[in-house]
Amino acid sequence: MLAAALVSSANAQELRPYQIVGDAIPQSLTGAKGDAARGRAIVVNRQVGLCLLCHSGPFPEDRLQGNLSPDLTGTGARWTEGQLRLRMVDASKLNPATIMPPYYRTRDLTNVAAGFRNKPILDAAQIEDVVAFLTSLK
């Protein structure tokens, strides 16, 4: 039920404008800080964020964690809020060959299932929640 609610909220909203400055999106997509507890729920939910398919981290309750991408432990010490936001929105702006999907982009994508076309994976508030959680991982 939580997964359906999280996905439907991403599909219902238009993309908000943002500005990339250097290697970051310094301003919140919503104008407010996200909620770290909601962000953690998105990160560990295998039907919403899908983060643990590729990443591992401080999630002892999840036995199966990925090893294709950086461990999320200490993420908040390695990157700023704005740097994390850009990685979530569209990591290909930093590395065109990245395997990380753009969580807040709808154009110029390939192999997208019909039901997901023109919809971001996460909405602006969910991006901010995940950023709040990741910045808390010091």
Secondary structure as GFF3:
##gff-version 3
##sequence-region A 1 138
A	DSSP	alpha_helix	2	12	.	.	.	ID=ss1
A	DSSP	alpha_helix	36	44	.	.	.	ID=ss2
A	DSSP	three_ten_helix	51	53	.	.	.	ID=ss3
A	DSSP	alpha_helix	75	78	.	.	.	ID=ss4
A	DSSP	alpha_helix	81	90	.	.	.	ID=ss5
A	DSSP	three_ten_helix	91	93	.	.	.	ID=ss6
A	DSSP	three_ten_helix	114	116	.	.	.	ID=ss7
A	DSSP	alpha_helix	124	136	.	.	.	ID=ss8
###
